[in-house]
Amino acid sequence: MRTLLLAPALAIAFAAAPAFAEKPPFYGPQLEGFDYPHPVKRFEFDSQQQSLAMAYMDVAPAAEPNGRTVLLLHGKNFCAATWESAITALAGAGFRVVAVDQVGFCKSSKPRRYQFSLGQLADNTQALLWSLDIGRAVVVGHSMGGMLAARYALQYPDGVEQLVLVNPIGLEDWRAEGVPWRNVDAWYAGELKTGFESIKAYQQKVYYGGKWKPEYDRWVAMLAGMYAGPGKAAVAWDQALASDMIFNQPVVYEFPRIRVPTTLMIGQRDRTAIGRDLASPELSDRLGDYPELGKRAARLIRNSRLVEFKDLGHSPQVEAPERFNAALLEALE
């Protein structure tokens, strides 16, 4: 296993227009052309009989080092870059920060054949940390990254100093609630229809309670650009595999087994629920009730603390960075 700097010569430069909706940018299959806030490195390793690479940022403390490391795990519709503001705040408080793109996402490999599981992604992530001589870290996971962070804490409890779950999905088992199952080909067909307008419409309705700020367009364009670029099929296929993983691998039943100190940070306007488009109107209305789901998760996880952002949605770190960062740093004290 080895760590390499991402060579600029390998990047495919695509110009991004300011008016994203009028002319969405397009990026390469590993998000070539989209700049991250810190240098990107690649962790090369073998998994499931193939050579893969995970992109990540390893940011040194910008103040007196406190000897602690924070691992940041992105959501399905996000990338390591989305943690931009949190990385700055954490490094400024003396933390070393490692922000990872999981296999199948963003600047990491897009394997055509891969058995996606939360356990496998956790194993990949642990291998990366070990390659960096990091034996223990604070693990912060958002959205799908929250599901992964919970699995990581269950799988490698000795490697987790503290767990922070930011609007994690999977606080309910959608299939058990009655959401119909679909196969990977159906997930893939839906992903192929993805574009700037569909991503924005979904996020505006589900993530932000119908509200929108122009600065969110940058993150929508980040995702839409991969679907608009030459790697569309590969990106859509891995996203379909990830959706299948998320839907069929609930972790909520194992919350009582989490033993590390945990903070739940929940934006109350979030209504995310995977598969809602196939649910009946009655079921759809009661899914994704984050005010209740957050409280229920806090009851299930021992030694947990619940922080509620009453006026924020699915991505408090994007919607109100200063408030989120202050709450995060307080939780880590």
Secondary structure, 3 states (H helix, E strand, C coil): CEEEECCHHHCCCCCCCCCCCCCCCCCCCCCCCCCCCCCCEEEEEECCCCEEEEEEEEECCCCCCCCCEEEEECCCCCCHHHHHHHHHHHHHCCCEEEEECCCCCCCCCCCCCCCCCHHHHHHHHHHHHHHCCCCCEEEEEECHHHHHHHHHHHHCHHHEEEEEEECCCCCCCHHHHCCCCCCHHHHHHHHCCCCHHHHHHHHHHHHCCCCCCHHHHHHHHHHHHHHHCCCHHHHHHHHHHHHHHHHHCCCHHHHHHCCCCEEEEEECCCCCCCCHHHCCHHHHHHCCCHHHHHHHHHHHCCCEEEEEECCCCCCHHHHCHHHHHHHHHHHHC
